[in-house]
Amino acid sequence: MRRLGVVEVMVVEPDSQSRWVRTIAVYTGASTILINDNLAEEIEIEVVRPGTGLWGFRGEGVVRSVEPSYFD
């Protein structure tokens, strides 16, 4: 693992978005992006069904889905 430094992140959907959050990016060698529980809480997302990619913004009452993204 390698610490890359401070970044600002937000989640953007066509009808909603989170606030900007400063966090530390870490390179793990994985081909997917992983976020920890603290970042998920800060950007106000709730994981509904992690295996199938269902999630939502906290308090919104809308279940959203996402396909995995892979990076080289």
PQR file of N, CA, C, O and H, with PARSE charges and radii, in Angstrom:
ATOM      1  N   MET A   1       0.838  -1.172   0.000 -0.4000 1.5000
ATOM      2  CA  MET A   1       0.000   0.000   0.000 -0.0000 2.0000
ATOM      3  C   MET A   1       0.889   1.243   0.000  0.5500 1.7000
ATOM      4  O   MET A   1       1.996   1.256   0.539 -0.5500 1.4000
ATOM      5  N   ARG A   2       0.346   2.292  -0.635 -0.4000 1.5000
ATOM      6  CA  ARG A   2       1.099   3.543  -0.695 -0.0000 2.0000
ATOM      7  C   ARG A   2       0.140   4.717  -0.494  0.5500 1.7000
ATOM      8  O   ARG A   2      -0.875   4.820  -1.183 -0.5500 1.4000
ATOM      9  H   ARG A   2      -0.553   2.282  -1.073  0.4000 1.0000
ATOM     10  N   ARG A   3       0.457   5.579   0.428 -0.4000 1.5000
ATOM     11  CA  ARG A   3      -0.358   6.770   0.678 -0.0000 2.0000
ATOM     12  C   ARG A   3      -0.114   7.777  -0.442  0.5500 1.7000
ATOM     13  O   ARG A   3       1.029   8.146  -0.712 -0.5500 1.4000
ATOM     14  H   ARG A   3       1.281   5.496   0.988  0.4000 1.0000
ATOM     15  N   LEU A   4      -1.192   8.221  -1.092 -0.4000 1.5000
ATOM     16  CA  LEU A   4      -1.070   9.151  -2.215 -0.0000 2.0000
ATOM     17  C   LEU A   4      -1.262  10.601  -1.806  0.5500 1.7000
ATOM     18  O   LEU A   4      -0.775  11.505  -2.485 -0.5500 1.4000
ATOM     19  H   LEU A   4      -2.120   7.922  -0.873  0.4000 1.0000
ATOM     20  N   GLY A   5      -1.957  10.832  -0.716 -0.4000 1.5000
ATOM     21  CA  GLY A   5      -2.153  12.197  -0.253 -0.0000 2.0000
ATOM     22  C   GLY A   5      -3.615  12.557  -0.091  0.5500 1.7000
ATOM     23  O   GLY A   5      -4.501  11.712  -0.229 -0.5500 1.4000
ATOM     24  H   GLY A   5      -2.353  10.098  -0.165  0.4000 1.0000
ATOM     25  N   VAL A   6      -3.851  13.814   0.202 -0.4000 1.5000
ATOM     26  CA  VAL A   6      -5.209  14.303   0.456 -0.0000 2.0000
ATOM     27  C   VAL A   6      -5.914  14.584  -0.864  0.5500 1.7000
ATOM     28  O   VAL A   6      -5.343  15.179  -1.777 -0.5500 1.4000
ATOM     29  H   VAL A   6      -3.132  14.500   0.314  0.4000 1.0000
ATOM     30  N   VAL A   7      -7.165  14.145  -0.944 -0.4000 1.5000
ATOM     31  CA  VAL A   7      -8.017  14.400  -2.106 -0.0000 2.0000
ATOM     32  C   VAL A   7      -9.381  14.872  -1.603  0.5500 1.7000
ATOM     33  O   VAL A   7      -9.727  14.671  -0.439 -0.5500 1.4000
ATOM     34  H   VAL A   7      -7.629  13.662  -0.202  0.4000 1.0000
ATOM     35  N   GLU A   8     -10.138  15.493  -2.479 -0.4000 1.5000
ATOM     36  CA  GLU A   8     -11.514  15.860  -2.172 -0.0000 2.0000
ATOM     37  C   GLU A   8     -12.423  15.006  -3.048  0.5500 1.7000
ATOM     38  O   GLU A   8     -12.205  14.887  -4.253 -0.5500 1.4000
ATOM     39  H   GLU A   8      -9.857  15.657  -3.425  0.4000 1.0000
ATOM     40  N   VAL A   9     -13.448  14.411  -2.431 -0.4000 1.5000
ATOM     41  CA  VAL A   9     -14.350  13.524  -3.159 -0.0000 2.0000
ATOM     42  C   VAL A   9     -15.802  13.918  -2.883  0.5500 1.7000
ATOM     43  O   VAL A   9     -16.117  14.524  -1.859 -0.5500 1.4000
ATOM     44  H   VAL A   9     -13.625  14.508  -1.451  0.4000 1.0000
ATOM     45  N   MET A  10     -16.673  13.558  -3.825 -0.4000 1.5000
ATOM     46  CA  MET A  10     -18.106  13.691  -3.637 -0.0000 2.0000
ATOM     47  C   MET A  10     -18.778  12.658  -4.527  0.5500 1.7000
ATOM     48  O   MET A  10     -18.181  12.181  -5.492 -0.5500 1.4000
ATOM     49  H   MET A  10     -16.417  13.065  -4.657  0.4000 1.0000
ATOM     50  N   VAL A  11     -20.011  12.315  -4.205 -0.4000 1.5000
ATOM     51  CA  VAL A  11     -20.807  11.397  -5.014 -0.0000 2.0000
ATOM     52  C   VAL A  11     -21.813  12.243  -5.781  0.5500 1.7000
ATOM     53  O   VAL A  11     -22.512  13.070  -5.195 -0.5500 1.4000
ATOM     54  H   VAL A  11     -20.496  12.703  -3.421  0.4000 1.0000
ATOM     55  N   VAL A  12     -21.887  12.036  -7.104 -0.4000 1.5000
ATOM     56  CA  VAL A  12     -22.799  12.807  -7.944 -0.0000 2.0000
ATOM     57  C   VAL A  12     -23.729  11.863  -8.688  0.5500 1.7000
ATOM     58  O   VAL A  12     -23.282  10.946  -9.376 -0.5500 1.4000
ATOM     59  H   VAL A  12     -21.320  11.364  -7.581  0.4000 1.0000
ATOM     60  N   GLU A  13     -25.020  12.097  -8.542 -0.4000 1.5000
ATOM     61  CA  GLU A  13     -26.068  11.392  -9.267 -0.0000 2.0000
ATOM     62  C   GLU A  13     -26.859  12.453 -10.034  0.5500 1.7000
ATOM     63  O   GLU A  13     -26.789  13.629  -9.678 -0.5500 1.4000
ATOM     64  H   GLU A  13     -25.383  12.842  -7.982  0.4000 1.0000
ATOM     65  N   PRO A  14     -27.602  12.081 -11.066 -0.5600 1.5000
ATOM     66  CA  PRO A  14     -28.335  13.085 -11.839  0.2800 2.0000
ATOM     67  C   PRO A  14     -29.286  13.943 -10.999  0.5500 1.7000
ATOM     68  O   PRO A  14     -29.506  15.110 -11.323 -0.5500 1.4000
ATOM     69  N   ASP A  15     -29.845  13.387  -9.937 -0.4000 1.5000
ATOM     70  CA  ASP A  15     -30.838  14.116  -9.148 -0.0000 2.0000
ATOM     71  C   ASP A  15     -30.374  14.478  -7.736  0.5500 1.7000
ATOM     72  O   ASP A  15     -31.153  15.037  -6.963 -0.5500 1.4000
ATOM     73  H   ASP A  15     -29.666  12.439  -9.674  0.4000 1.0000
ATOM     74  N   SER A  16     -29.139  14.177  -7.388 -0.4000 1.5000
ATOM     75  CA  SER A  16     -28.664  14.446  -6.027 -0.0000 2.0000
ATOM     76  C   SER A  16     -27.150  14.338  -5.986  0.5500 1.7000
ATOM     77  O   SER A  16     -26.532  13.761  -6.881 -0.5500 1.4000
ATOM     78  H   SER A  16     -28.506  13.723  -8.015  0.4000 1.0000
ATOM     79  N   GLN A  17     -26.562  14.893  -4.947 -0.4000 1.5000
ATOM     80  CA  GLN A  17     -25.120  14.752  -4.760 -0.0000 2.0000
ATOM     81  C   GLN A  17     -24.779  14.922  -3.288  0.5500 1.7000
ATOM     82  O   GLN A  17     -25.542  15.509  -2.520 -0.5500 1.4000
ATOM     83  H   GLN A  17     -27.064  15.362  -4.220  0.4000 1.0000
ATOM     84  N   SER A  18     -23.613  14.395  -2.910 -0.4000 1.5000
ATOM     85  CA  SER A  18     -23.118  14.562  -1.549 -0.0000 2.0000
ATOM     86  C   SER A  18     -22.352  15.874  -1.465  0.5500 1.7000
ATOM     87  O   SER A  18     -22.193  16.580  -2.461 -0.5500 1.4000
ATOM     88  H   SER A  18     -22.994  13.918  -3.534  0.4000 1.0000
ATOM     89  N   ARG A  19     -21.888  16.183  -0.284 -0.4000 1.5000
ATOM     90  CA  ARG A  19     -21.028  17.350  -0.121 -0.0000 2.0000
ATOM     91  C   ARG A  19     -19.589  16.928  -0.416  0.5500 1.7000
ATOM     92  O   ARG A  19     -19.284  15.735  -0.434 -0.5500 1.4000
ATOM     93  H   ARG A  19     -22.018  15.610   0.525  0.4000 1.0000
ATOM     94  N   TRP A  20     -18.710  17.891  -0.646 -0.4000 1.5000
ATOM     95  CA  TRP A  20     -17.290  17.610  -0.804 -0.0000 2.0000
ATOM     96  C   TRP A  20     -16.706  17.185   0.539  0.5500 1.7000
ATOM     97  O   TRP A  20     -17.026  17.769   1.575 -0.5500 1.4000
ATOM     98  H   TRP A  20     -18.958  18.860  -0.632  0.4000 1.0000
ATOM     99  N   VAL A  21     -15.849  16.167   0.516 -0.4000 1.5000
ATOM    100  CA  VAL A  21     -15.196  15.661   1.722 -0.0000 2.0000
ATOM    101  C   VAL A  21     -13.708  15.490   1.430  0.5500 1.7000
ATOM    102  O   VAL A  21     -13.328  14.939   0.397 -0.5500 1.4000
ATOM    103  H   VAL A  21     -15.589  15.693  -0.326  0.4000 1.0000
ATOM    104  N   ARG A  22     -12.879  15.961   2.341 -0.4000 1.5000
ATOM    105  CA  ARG A  22     -11.421  15.757   2.222 -0.0000 2.0000
ATOM    106  C   ARG A  22     -11.069  14.436   2.886  0.5500 1.7000
ATOM    107  O   ARG A  22     -11.523  14.138   3.991 -0.5500 1.4000
ATOM    108  H   ARG A  22     -13.188  16.409   3.180  0.4000 1.0000
ATOM    109  N   THR A  23     -10.253  13.651   2.196 -0.4000 1.5000
ATOM    110  CA  THR A  23      -9.841  12.352   2.725 -0.0000 2.0000
ATOM    111  C   THR A  23      -8.452  12.029   2.197  0.5500 1.7000
ATOM    112  O   THR A  23      -7.909  12.772   1.380 -0.5500 1.4000
ATOM    113  H   THR A  23      -9.884  13.893   1.298  0.4000 1.0000
ATOM    114  N   ILE A  24      -7.888  10.949   2.648 -0.4000 1.5000
ATOM    115  CA  ILE A  24      -6.561  10.532   2.200 -0.0000 2.0000
ATOM    116  C   ILE A  24      -6.712   9.352   1.247  0.5500 1.7000
ATOM    117  O   ILE A  24      -7.331   8.344   1.589 -0.5500 1.4000
ATOM    118  H   ILE A  24      -8.330  10.345   3.311  0.4000 1.0000
ATOM    119  N   ALA A  25      -6.150   9.482   0.064 -0.4000 1.5000
ATOM    120  CA  ALA A  25      -6.173   8.398  -0.916 -0.0000 2.0000
ATOM    121  C   ALA A  25      -5.003   7.457  -0.655  0.5500 1.7000
ATOM    122  O   ALA A  25      -3.883   7.890  -0.386 -0.5500 1.4000
ATOM    123  H   ALA A  25      -5.647  10.300  -0.214  0.4000 1.0000
ATOM    124  N   VAL A  26      -5.289   6.159  -0.741 -0.4000 1.5000
ATOM    125  CA  VAL A  26      -4.271   5.132  -0.541 -0.0000 2.0000
ATOM    126  C   VAL A  26      -4.332   4.168  -1.713  0.5500 1.7000
ATOM    127  O   VAL A  26      -5.405   3.669  -2.052 -0.5500 1.4000
ATOM    128  H   VAL A  26      -6.199   5.807  -0.960  0.4000 1.0000
ATOM    129  N   TYR A  27      -3.193   3.903  -2.334 -0.4000 1.5000
ATOM    130  CA  TYR A  27      -3.110   2.938  -3.420 -0.0000 2.0000
ATOM    131  C   TYR A  27      -2.897   1.551  -2.829  0.5500 1.7000
ATOM    132  O   TYR A  27      -1.938   1.322  -2.092 -0.5500 1.4000
ATOM    133  H   TYR A  27      -2.321   4.309  -2.059  0.4000 1.0000
ATOM    134  N   THR A  28      -3.812   0.613  -3.162 -0.4000 1.5000
ATOM    135  CA  THR A  28      -3.715  -0.737  -2.616 -0.0000 2.0000
ATOM    136  C   THR A  28      -3.290  -1.771  -3.649  0.5500 1.7000
ATOM    137  O   THR A  28      -2.972  -2.907  -3.299 -0.5500 1.4000
ATOM    138  H   THR A  28      -4.592   0.799  -3.761  0.4000 1.0000
ATOM    139  N   GLY A  29      -3.284  -1.381  -4.926 -0.4000 1.5000
ATOM    140  CA  GLY A  29      -2.990  -2.327  -5.982 -0.0000 2.0000
ATOM    141  C   GLY A  29      -4.229  -3.006  -6.519  0.5500 1.7000
ATOM    142  O   GLY A  29      -4.148  -3.736  -7.508 -0.5500 1.4000
ATOM    143  H   GLY A  29      -3.542  -0.458  -5.211  0.4000 1.0000
ATOM    144  N   ALA A  30      -5.387  -2.785  -5.889 -0.4000 1.5000
ATOM    145  CA  ALA A  30      -6.645  -3.382  -6.348 -0.0000 2.0000
ATOM    146  C   ALA A  30      -7.129  -2.663  -7.603  0.5500 1.7000
ATOM    147  O   ALA A  30      -6.778  -1.507  -7.839 -0.5500 1.4000
ATOM    148  H   ALA A  30      -5.453  -2.192  -5.086  0.4000 1.0000
ATOM    149  N   SER A  31      -7.934  -3.353  -8.404 -0.4000 1.5000
ATOM    150  CA  SER A  31      -8.453  -2.752  -9.634 -0.0000 2.0000
ATOM    151  C   SER A  31      -9.789  -2.050  -9.418  0.5500 1.7000
ATOM    152  O   SER A  31     -10.401  -1.584 -10.378 -0.5500 1.4000
ATOM    153  H   SER A  31      -8.218  -4.292  -8.213  0.4000 1.0000
ATOM    154  N   THR A  32     -10.246  -1.969  -8.178 -0.4000 1.5000
ATOM    155  CA  THR A  32     -11.478  -1.259  -7.858 -0.0000 2.0000
ATOM    156  C   THR A  32     -11.197  -0.204  -6.794  0.5500 1.7000
ATOM    157  O   THR A  32     -10.193  -0.262  -6.084 -0.5500 1.4000
ATOM    158  H   THR A  32      -9.748  -2.348  -7.398  0.4000 1.0000
ATOM    159  N   ILE A  33     -12.095   0.745  -6.702 -0.4000 1.5000
ATOM    160  CA  ILE A  33     -11.974   1.772  -5.674 -0.0000 2.0000
ATOM    161  C   ILE A  33     -12.716   1.304  -4.438  0.5500 1.7000
ATOM    162  O   ILE A  33     -13.870   0.883  -4.520 -0.5500 1.4000
ATOM    163  H   ILE A  33     -12.911   0.792  -7.278  0.4000 1.0000
ATOM    164  N   LEU A  34     -12.064   1.377  -3.310 -0.4000 1.5000
ATOM    165  CA  LEU A  34     -12.663   0.989  -2.036 -0.0000 2.0000
ATOM    166  C   LEU A  34     -12.772   2.205  -1.149  0.5500 1.7000
ATOM    167  O   LEU A  34     -11.871   3.043  -1.119 -0.5500 1.4000
ATOM    168  H   LEU A  34     -11.126   1.719  -3.244  0.4000 1.0000
ATOM    169  N   ILE A  35     -13.887   2.308  -0.416 -0.4000 1.5000
ATOM    170  CA  ILE A  35     -13.993   3.373   0.573 -0.0000 2.0000
ATOM    171  C   ILE A  35     -14.253   2.730   1.928  0.5500 1.7000
ATOM    172  O   ILE A  35     -14.867   1.667   2.019 -0.5500 1.4000
ATOM    173  H   ILE A  35     -14.620   1.627  -0.440  0.4000 1.0000
ATOM    174  N   ASN A  36     -13.780   3.384   2.965 -0.4000 1.5000
ATOM    175  CA  ASN A  36     -13.995   2.821   4.291 -0.0000 2.0000
ATOM    176  C   ASN A  36     -15.300   3.348   4.896  0.5500 1.7000
ATOM    177  O   ASN A  36     -15.961   4.210   4.316 -0.5500 1.4000
ATOM    178  H   ASN A  36     -13.281   4.247   2.890  0.4000 1.0000
ATOM    179  N   ASP A  37     -15.652   2.828   6.046 -0.4000 1.5000
ATOM    180  CA  ASP A  37     -16.912   3.203   6.686 -0.0000 2.0000
ATOM    181  C   ASP A  37     -16.961   4.671   7.068  0.5500 1.7000
ATOM    182  O   ASP A  37     -18.027   5.283   7.012 -0.5500 1.4000
ATOM    183  H   ASP A  37     -15.115   2.128   6.517  0.4000 1.0000
ATOM    184  N   ASN A  38     -15.835   5.248   7.453 -0.4000 1.5000
ATOM    185  CA  ASN A  38     -15.826   6.666   7.822 -0.0000 2.0000
ATOM    186  C   ASN A  38     -16.111   7.561   6.627  0.5500 1.7000
ATOM    187  O   ASN A  38     -16.863   8.528   6.754 -0.5500 1.4000
ATOM    188  H   ASN A  38     -14.969   4.751   7.498  0.4000 1.0000
ATOM    189  N   LEU A  39     -15.531   7.265   5.470 -0.4000 1.5000
ATOM    190  CA  LEU A  39     -15.795   8.061   4.279 -0.0000 2.0000
ATOM    191  C   LEU A  39     -17.241   7.889   3.837  0.5500 1.7000
ATOM    192  O   LEU A  39     -17.891   8.867   3.468 -0.5500 1.4000
ATOM    193  H   LEU A  39     -14.920   6.480   5.366  0.4000 1.0000
ATOM    194  N   ALA A  40     -17.755   6.667   3.869 -0.4000 1.5000
ATOM    195  CA  ALA A  40     -19.160   6.442   3.506 -0.0000 2.0000
ATOM    196  C   ALA A  40     -20.081   7.278   4.382  0.5500 1.7000
ATOM    197  O   ALA A  40     -21.054   7.852   3.894 -0.5500 1.4000
ATOM    198  H   ALA A  40     -17.227   5.873   4.169  0.4000 1.0000
ATOM    199  N   GLU A  41     -19.781   7.347   5.660 -0.4000 1.5000
ATOM    200  CA  GLU A  41     -20.589   8.159   6.569 -0.0000 2.0000
ATOM    201  C   GLU A  41     -20.478   9.645   6.244  0.5500 1.7000
ATOM    202  O   GLU A  41     -21.482  10.357   6.267 -0.5500 1.4000
ATOM    203  H   GLU A  41     -18.990   6.881   6.057  0.4000 1.0000
ATOM    204  N   GLU A  42     -19.278  10.118   5.945 -0.4000 1.5000
ATOM    205  CA  GLU A  42     -19.067  11.533   5.635 -0.0000 2.0000
ATOM    206  C   GLU A  42     -19.772  11.964   4.346  0.5500 1.7000
ATOM    207  O   GLU A  42     -20.285  13.081   4.274 -0.5500 1.4000
ATOM    208  H   GLU A  42     -18.462   9.539   5.927  0.4000 1.0000
ATOM    209  N   ILE A  43     -19.806  11.108   3.339 -0.4000 1.5000
ATOM    210  CA  ILE A  43     -20.496  11.457   2.087 -0.0000 2.0000
ATOM    211  C   ILE A  43     -21.957  11.026   2.112  0.5500 1.7000
ATOM    212  O   ILE A  43     -22.662  11.098   1.106 -0.5500 1.4000
ATOM    213  H   ILE A  43     -19.390  10.200   3.397  0.4000 1.0000
ATOM    214  N   GLU A  44     -22.392  10.579   3.281 -0.4000 1.5000
ATOM    215  CA  GLU A  44     -23.789  10.266   3.574 -0.0000 2.0000
ATOM    216  C   GLU A  44     -24.402   9.219   2.648  0.5500 1.7000
ATOM    217  O   GLU A  44     -25.512   9.393   2.145 -0.5500 1.4000
ATOM    218  H   GLU A  44     -21.820  10.521   4.099  0.4000 1.0000
ATOM    219  N   ILE A  45     -23.659   8.124   2.429 -0.4000 1.5000
ATOM    220  CA  ILE A  45     -24.246   7.018   1.683 -0.0000 2.0000
ATOM    221  C   ILE A  45     -24.496   5.852   2.629  0.5500 1.7000
ATOM    222  O   ILE A  45     -23.767   5.639   3.599 -0.5500 1.4000
ATOM    223  H   ILE A  45     -22.757   7.983   2.838  0.4000 1.0000
ATOM    224  N   GLU A  46     -25.536   5.115   2.320 -0.4000 1.5000
ATOM    225  CA  GLU A  46     -25.872   3.902   3.061 -0.0000 2.0000
ATOM    226  C   GLU A  46     -25.834   2.734   2.096  0.5500 1.7000
ATOM    227  O   GLU A  46     -26.468   2.768   1.041 -0.5500 1.4000
ATOM    228  H   GLU A  46     -26.127   5.288   1.532  0.4000 1.0000
ATOM    229  N   VAL A  47     -25.100   1.714   2.454 -0.4000 1.5000
ATOM    230  CA  VAL A  47     -25.026   0.510   1.642 -0.0000 2.0000
ATOM    231  C   VAL A  47     -26.219  -0.362   2.004  0.5500 1.7000
ATOM    232  O   VAL A  47     -26.396  -0.732   3.165 -0.5500 1.4000
ATOM    233  H   VAL A  47     -24.585   1.687   3.311  0.4000 1.0000
ATOM    234  N   VAL A  48     -27.034  -0.689   1.010 -0.4000 1.5000
ATOM    235  CA  VAL A  48     -28.224  -1.502   1.234 -0.0000 2.0000
ATOM    236  C   VAL A  48     -27.903  -2.972   1.028  0.5500 1.7000
ATOM    237  O   VAL A  48     -28.181  -3.803   1.893 -0.5500 1.4000
ATOM    238  H   VAL A  48     -26.890  -0.389   0.067  0.4000 1.0000
ATOM    239  N   ARG A  49     -27.321  -3.290  -0.114 -0.4000 1.5000
ATOM    240  CA  ARG A  49     -26.916  -4.666  -0.431 -0.0000 2.0000
ATOM    241  C   ARG A  49     -25.576  -4.605  -1.148  0.5500 1.7000
ATOM    242  O   ARG A  49     -25.537  -4.424  -2.365 -0.5500 1.4000
ATOM    243  H   ARG A  49     -27.095  -2.615  -0.817  0.4000 1.0000
ATOM    244  N   PRO A  50     -24.483  -4.753  -0.417 -0.5600 1.5000
ATOM    245  CA  PRO A  50     -23.166  -4.550  -1.019  0.2800 2.0000
ATOM    246  C   PRO A  50     -22.836  -5.514  -2.149  0.5500 1.7000
ATOM    247  O   PRO A  50     -22.155  -5.133  -3.101 -0.5500 1.4000
ATOM    248  N   GLY A  51     -23.297  -6.729  -2.066 -0.4000 1.5000
ATOM    249  CA  GLY A  51     -22.977  -7.711  -3.104 -0.0000 2.0000
ATOM    250  C   GLY A  51     -23.624  -7.418  -4.442  0.5500 1.7000
ATOM    251  O   GLY A  51     -23.100  -7.806  -5.486 -0.5500 1.4000
ATOM    252  H   GLY A  51     -23.851  -7.038  -1.293  0.4000 1.0000
ATOM    253  N   THR A  52     -24.761  -6.736  -4.419 -0.4000 1.5000
ATOM    254  CA  THR A  52     -25.459  -6.421  -5.667 -0.0000 2.0000
ATOM    255  C   THR A  52     -25.377  -4.939  -6.020  0.5500 1.7000
ATOM    256  O   THR A  52     -25.975  -4.509  -7.006 -0.5500 1.4000
ATOM    257  H   THR A  52     -25.187  -6.421  -3.571  0.4000 1.0000
ATOM    258  N   GLY A  53     -24.653  -4.160  -5.239 -0.4000 1.5000
ATOM    259  CA  GLY A  53     -24.420  -2.754  -5.567 -0.0000 2.0000
ATOM    260  C   GLY A  53     -25.577  -1.822  -5.266  0.5500 1.7000
ATOM    261  O   GLY A  53     -25.704  -0.774  -5.899 -0.5500 1.4000
ATOM    262  H   GLY A  53     -24.168  -4.510  -4.437  0.4000 1.0000
ATOM    263  N   LEU A  54     -26.430  -2.185  -4.306 -0.4000 1.5000
ATOM    264  CA  LEU A  54     -27.549  -1.308  -3.958 -0.0000 2.0000
ATOM    265  C   LEU A  54     -27.151  -0.383  -2.814  0.5500 1.7000
ATOM    266  O   LEU A  54     -26.583  -0.822  -1.815 -0.5500 1.4000
ATOM    267  H   LEU A  54     -26.328  -3.037  -3.792  0.4000 1.0000
ATOM    268  N   TRP A  55     -27.459   0.906  -2.974 -0.4000 1.5000
ATOM    269  CA  TRP A  55     -27.081   1.911  -1.991 -0.0000 2.0000
ATOM    270  C   TRP A  55     -28.046   3.083  -2.090  0.5500 1.7000
ATOM    271  O   TRP A  55     -28.895   3.122  -2.980 -0.5500 1.4000
ATOM    272  H   TRP A  55     -27.921   1.263  -3.787  0.4000 1.0000
ATOM    273  N   GLY A  56     -27.915   4.039  -1.174 -0.4000 1.5000
ATOM    274  CA  GLY A  56     -28.716   5.254  -1.226 -0.0000 2.0000
ATOM    275  C   GLY A  56     -28.076   6.343  -0.398  0.5500 1.7000
ATOM    276  O   GLY A  56     -27.204   6.077   0.429 -0.5500 1.4000
ATOM    277  H   GLY A  56     -27.226   4.007  -0.451  0.4000 1.0000
ATOM    278  N   PHE A  57     -28.516   7.584  -0.625 -0.4000 1.5000
ATOM    279  CA  PHE A  57     -28.086   8.683   0.233 -0.0000 2.0000
ATOM    280  C   PHE A  57     -28.876   8.604   1.531  0.5500 1.7000
ATOM    281  O   PHE A  57     -30.071   8.307   1.512 -0.5500 1.4000
ATOM    282  H   PHE A  57     -29.224   7.800  -1.297  0.4000 1.0000
ATOM    283  N   ARG A  58     -28.228   8.866   2.646 -0.4000 1.5000
ATOM    284  CA  ARG A  58     -28.864   8.781   3.958 -0.0000 2.0000
ATOM    285  C   ARG A  58     -30.122   9.644   4.015  0.5500 1.7000
ATOM    286  O   ARG A  58     -30.110  10.815   3.636 -0.5500 1.4000
ATOM    287  H   ARG A  58     -27.258   9.107   2.661  0.4000 1.0000
ATOM    288  N   GLY A  59     -31.221   9.031   4.503 -0.4000 1.5000
ATOM    289  CA  GLY A  59     -32.466   9.738   4.698 -0.0000 2.0000
ATOM    290  C   GLY A  59     -33.267  10.017   3.451  0.5500 1.7000
ATOM    291  O   GLY A  59     -34.346  10.603   3.536 -0.5500 1.4000
ATOM    292  H   GLY A  59     -31.231   8.080   4.811  0.4000 1.0000
ATOM    293  N   GLU A  60     -32.778   9.618   2.303 -0.4000 1.5000
ATOM    294  CA  GLU A  60     -33.436   9.918   1.034 -0.0000 2.0000
ATOM    295  C   GLU A  60     -34.605   8.976   0.744  0.5500 1.7000
ATOM    296  O   GLU A  60     -35.607   9.386   0.157 -0.5500 1.4000
ATOM    297  H   GLU A  60     -31.901   9.142   2.234  0.4000 1.0000
ATOM    298  N   GLY A  61     -34.474   7.717   1.155 -0.4000 1.5000
ATOM    299  CA  GLY A  61     -35.527   6.749   0.888 -0.0000 2.0000
ATOM    300  C   GLY A  61     -35.532   6.199  -0.524  0.5500 1.7000
ATOM    301  O   GLY A  61     -36.496   5.550  -0.929 -0.5500 1.4000
ATOM    302  H   GLY A  61     -33.660   7.384   1.631  0.4000 1.0000
ATOM    303  N   VAL A  62     -34.470   6.448  -1.286 -0.4000 1.5000
ATOM    304  CA  VAL A  62     -34.355   5.944  -2.660 -0.0000 2.0000
ATOM    305  C   VAL A  62     -33.219   4.934  -2.690  0.5500 1.7000
ATOM    306  O   VAL A  62     -32.115   5.214  -2.221 -0.5500 1.4000
ATOM    307  H   VAL A  62     -33.686   6.975  -0.958  0.4000 1.0000
ATOM    308  N   VAL A  63     -33.495   3.751  -3.246 -0.4000 1.5000
ATOM    309  CA  VAL A  63     -32.442   2.750  -3.403 -0.0000 2.0000
ATOM    310  C   VAL A  63     -31.883   2.884  -4.811  0.5500 1.7000
ATOM    311  O   VAL A  63     -32.619   2.832  -5.796 -0.5500 1.4000
ATOM    312  H   VAL A  63     -34.392   3.524  -3.627  0.4000 1.0000
ATOM    313  N   ARG A  64     -30.594   3.053  -4.886 -0.4000 1.5000
ATOM    314  CA  ARG A  64     -29.891   3.230  -6.166 -0.0000 2.0000
ATOM    315  C   ARG A  64     -29.036   1.994  -6.433  0.5500 1.7000
ATOM    316  O   ARG A  64     -28.750   1.220  -5.520 -0.5500 1.4000
ATOM    317  H   ARG A  64     -29.996   3.096  -4.086  0.4000 1.0000
ATOM    318  N   SER A  65     -28.637   1.819  -7.669 -0.4000 1.5000
ATOM    319  CA  SER A  65     -27.759   0.695  -7.993 -0.0000 2.0000
ATOM    320  C   SER A  65     -26.548   1.211  -8.757  0.5500 1.7000
ATOM    321  O   SER A  65     -26.588   2.265  -9.392 -0.5500 1.4000
ATOM    322  H   SER A  65     -28.870   2.448  -8.411  0.4000 1.0000
ATOM    323  N   VAL A  66     -25.487   0.449  -8.677 -0.4000 1.5000
ATOM    324  CA  VAL A  66     -24.261   0.810  -9.378 -0.0000 2.0000
ATOM    325  C   VAL A  66     -23.584  -0.461  -9.864  0.5500 1.7000
ATOM    326  O   VAL A  66     -23.556  -1.476  -9.168 -0.5500 1.4000
ATOM    327  H   VAL A  66     -25.454  -0.407  -8.161  0.4000 1.0000
ATOM    328  N   GLU A  67     -23.046  -0.387 -11.059 -0.4000 1.5000
ATOM    329  CA  GLU A  67     -22.223  -1.470 -11.594 -0.0000 2.0000
ATOM    330  C   GLU A  67     -20.790  -1.229 -11.164  0.5500 1.7000
ATOM    331  O   GLU A  67     -20.369  -0.075 -11.078 -0.5500 1.4000
ATOM    332  H   GLU A  67     -23.069   0.438 -11.625  0.4000 1.0000
ATOM    333  N   PRO A  68     -20.031  -2.273 -10.893 -0.5600 1.5000
ATOM    334  CA  PRO A  68     -18.633  -2.070 -10.507  0.2800 2.0000
ATOM    335  C   PRO A  68     -17.834  -1.418 -11.623  0.5500 1.7000
ATOM    336  O   PRO A  68     -18.085  -1.651 -12.806 -0.5500 1.4000
ATOM    337  N   SER A  69     -16.874  -0.601 -11.230 -0.4000 1.5000
ATOM    338  CA  SER A  69     -15.921   0.014 -12.171 -0.0000 2.0000
ATOM    339  C   SER A  69     -14.546  -0.543 -11.874  0.5500 1.7000
ATOM    340  O   SER A  69     -14.163  -0.672 -10.711 -0.5500 1.4000
ATOM    341  H   SER A  69     -16.671  -0.411 -10.269  0.4000 1.0000
ATOM    342  N   TYR A  70     -13.809  -0.868 -12.902 -0.4000 1.5000
ATOM    343  CA  TYR A  70     -12.467  -1.420 -12.736 -0.0000 2.0000
ATOM    344  C   TYR A  70     -11.464  -0.496 -13.410  0.5500 1.7000
ATOM    345  O   TYR A  70     -11.734   0.059 -14.475 -0.5500 1.4000
ATOM    346  H   TYR A  70     -14.121  -0.763 -13.846  0.4000 1.0000
ATOM    347  N   PHE A  71     -10.313  -0.337 -12.787 -0.4000 1.5000
ATOM    348  CA  PHE A  71      -9.302   0.561 -13.277 -0.0000 2.0000
ATOM    349  C   PHE A  71      -7.980  -0.177 -13.411  0.5500 1.7000
ATOM    350  O   PHE A  71      -7.663  -1.051 -12.604 -0.5500 1.4000
ATOM    351  H   PHE A  71     -10.092  -0.788 -11.922  0.4000 1.0000
ATOM    352  N   ASP A  72      -7.218   0.174 -14.423 -0.4000 1.5000
ATOM    353  CA  ASP A  72      -5.898  -0.444 -14.634 -0.0000 2.0000
ATOM    354  C   ASP A  72      -4.809   0.460 -14.136  0.5500 1.7000
ATOM    355  O   ASP A  72      -3.630   0.115 -14.226 -0.5500 1.4000
ATOM    356  H   ASP A  72      -7.476   0.884 -15.079  0.4000 1.0000
TER
END
